[in-house]
Amino acid sequence: MSQRLLGEILGLSPVHVNRTLKALEEDRVLKKRNAHIEIFDLPRLIRESAFDAEYLNDDLNGLKARLARL
């Protein structure tokens, strides 16, 4: 996947994607190689990105509860 396409998917400019990947590479969180990214420190990447896997849960009860509060 190109940085341009990744930026389009994430709603970010290719420049921002490039700078972010470069910073993560300098911090030894990941390594860019051609069209691949090798992740060295997944827990840190998750922390740095404030990733929340809860939305990936296919349990609809959580969705129903959130919708009920609206």
Secondary structure, DSSP 8 states (H G I E B T S, - for coil): --HHHHHHHHT--HHHHHHHHHHHHHTTSEEEETTEEEES-HHHHHHHHT--GGGG---HHHHHHHHHH-
